[in-house]
């Protein structure tokens, strides 16, 4: 058994990340105030209304309603704040909490919000272009957060991320450089892409990669001039605390 979970970094921020916390709160509010009370049938209707549906976006559904074209664009935003379940929600928000504050610090509040939304839209459009006939609603913040991951990787690749690991009988924590943790995440996405494109539903891997590519492209233009790329970490990499599980 092998399990890794990043949960903290050594990267301080200069200012309180108000936009990042707003995004976290908005996702929690939408899920627990609107989605959580819905029945299964109502959930499906909710996803059809607020999820991003490629076939609907491109007008492939019959009958096509041209008056709804503006709303189809709006769903590239609304889908970012909707989630398929509690694990989906908290998995995304953990990554947003972990990496978003530093990216906001590097970009500034307004630019960070624009960056986040643009990465989410880029993710949705990438998913749509890879499967334009799909009628499966796409929901979740992971596309936008993939852009945040890209920004963090460009700016702070040598920051150290505290990772919980479980390897057979050994559990513990270890500081790993962000380029290893996030590089492994990118590798996982690339490996999973072919299978994702063959399946009708599941994880929208193309959206993750589209959001990541959007983040790579946007970060150099939106970051503050004084913020440097490839900044160093504030702790020693590979420092660890390991325990053996007793039986």
N, C-alpha and C positions, 0 to 999 in steps of 0.2 A: 504494500500500500504506500502511495506517495501523494502527499497533499501539501500545497503551498497557499498561504493567504497573507498578502500584504496588508498591514493595518496602521502603519505609522511611518513618518519619514523624519529626517534630521534637519529639515529645511525650514528655517524660521521665516516669518513674513514681517514686513515693516508696518503694515496696516491691517486692521480687521477686515476680513474678506466678506463684506456685507452682501455683495451680489451673489457670491457662491452660496452663502447661507440662505439667501432669498430663494435661489433655485432649488436647494434642498428642501426648504419649507414648502415651496410651491408644489413640488412633486409629492410630498407627504400629504399635503392638504387635498390635492386632486384625488389621490388614491383613497384616503380614508373618509373624506367627506362625500365623494361622489361615487367612486367605484365599489368600495367595500360593501356598502349596504345593498347593492344590486343582486338580483337573482341571476342564475346562469343565463337565462334567456335575455334578461335585460343587459347583461354584460356583453353578449354578442351584438345586441343592437347598439350599445355604446361604442364598441370597437368599430362597427360599420360606419358610425357617424363621425367619430373623432380619430380613428386610425387612418394611416396613409395607405391607400389601396392603389397600386400601380395601374391596374386595368381601368379603374375609374378616372385616375389622373390623366391618362392618355386618351380617354374617351372610347375605350374598347367595349364598355358595357352597353347593352341594348335594353331599353332606349337610352340614348345619350341626352342629357339635359345641359345645353350650353350655358344656361343661367347659373349652373352650379360650378362653373369652372373656377371662379374666385374662391369658393369654399374648398375646392380640391387643393389649391395652393395653401390655404389656411391649415389644412390637415398636416402639412409638413411641419407646422409648429405644434398643433394640438397633440399630435401623436407623440411628441417628445415628453409630454407631461402625463402620459397614460402608461400603465404597466399591466403585464399579464398576471401578476400575483405578488405576494409578499416577498418571496425570495428574489424575484426579478427586480423589484423595487429596491430592496436593501443592498443587493449586490451592486447595482448601479450607483447608489448613493454612497457606498463605501469608497468607491473609486473617485467619485466627485469630491467627497470630503478630503480624501487623501492628497489629490493632485490639484484640485481647482483653486485652492487659496493662493498657492504660489504663482499660478498662471495669471490669476487676477492681479496679484501684486506686480507682475511684470508688464501687464498690459494697461492697467487702470480700469476703473469700474465700468464706464460706458463701453469702452472698446472690448472688455471681456464679455459683456452681455452680447454685443454684436457678434463677437467671435463664436461664442457658444451657440447662438441661434443659427449662424451661417454654417457652422460645422454640422449641426443637426439637419439643416436643409440639404446640404451636400451629401450627407449620408442617405437621406430618403431618396434623392434623385439618383444616386449611384445604384441603390437597390432596385429602383424602378427601371433603370436602363438595362440592368442585367436580367430582369424578368418582367418585361412590360405587360405581359398578359396575366400576371398574378392577381387573383381576387382575394388573397389573404391579407387582412389588415395588418399593417406593421405598426407596432407600438413600442415605446420605451425610449429612455434617454441615452442609451448606449452609443448611438451614433454621434451625438453631440459630445459625450464624454470621451469617445475615441479621439476626437479633435483636441480635447483638453490633454489627453495622454500624449499626443504628438507634440503639443506645445511644451509640456513638461520635459519630454525627452530631448527636445532641441535646446532648451534653456538650462536644464539641471540634470544632465545624464550622469554626472558623478556624485549627485546627492545619494545618500544611503537610505534605503527603504527597509524598515523592520518587517520581517516576514516570519509568520508562524509556520512551522513545518512539522509534518508527521511522516516519518520514513520507517515503515515496519514497526519495530519496537521502540523507536526513538522519537521523541517529540521535543520541541524547543523553539527558540527564536534565533534569528540571525540577521545581521545587517548586510544587505546586498546592494551593490550599486544599481541605480535606477536603470542604467543601460542594459543590465542583465535581466532585471525583473520585467521591464517594459519590452525589451527586445524579445524575450520569451513569449510575451503576450502577442506581439506582432507575428512571430513565427507560428503560434497556434492558429491565428486567424488565417494566415496564408495556407496552412496545411488543411484547415477545415473548409476552405472556400469551395473546392470542387463538389464535395458531398452536399454542402448547403445549397448550391445551385441546382442540384438534382432533385432535392426534396421540395415538397409543396409548402411546408410550413417550417417551424423550428426557429433556430437562431438566424438572424439576418446578417450573415458574415460580410456580405458585400457592403452593407450599410456601415459596419464597423470600419472596413478598409476605406470606404468613401469619406467617412468622418475623419479618419486619421490623415488621409491625403489632404483634406481641406485644412486641417490644423497645421500640417507641414507648410502649406502654401501661404496661409494667412499670418502665421506667427511673425515672420520677418517684417511684415508690413505694419502690424498692429502693436508690436512691443514698444515700450518706451526706449528712446534713443540711448539712454545711459545703461540700459540692461544688456549684459553681455550673454552670448551663447556659451554653452558648455561650462557652466560654473561648477566649482568644486563642492564637495560635500563637507559636512561639519562634524563628521565622526569617522571612526576607523571601519573600513569595509571588512566584512567577514567575521566581525566580533559576534560570538554566539553564546547561547545558554542552552545546553542540551541535557535532557533527562532520559533515563531508560525506564520504560513501562514495566512494572513488576507484575508477575502472574502468580 
